[in-house]
Amino acid sequence: MAISLEDIAIQLQEISEGQNRIEETLRGIQHLYKDILDIDEASAYTGLKKSYLYKLCSERKIPHYKNSGKMLRFKKSDLSEYQLRNKVKSIYELEDEAINHLKY
């Protein structure tokens, strides 16, 4: 059974598309293995849009760094702290605080 050039071209196109999907997936999870993130990785890590991250940076509401080329960088730990900044205490934590306050 002979394979036509058209069949080979179709198979190569499918392989190329598969490779592109794999590369896109790897770019999407790259932030999982890094401590310092760029704007795209920070957006993927936090789920925040890049435009919103830029706004937070310009308003100095989120910790960030600029390298010599003025490219934004973020420490993953800073982003995690930012996302957890407004903790809502459980009823048990509030009760413990009230008891400790009454003791002193």
Order of alpha helices (4+ residues) and beta strands (2+ residues): alpha-beta-alpha-alpha-beta-beta-alpha-alpha
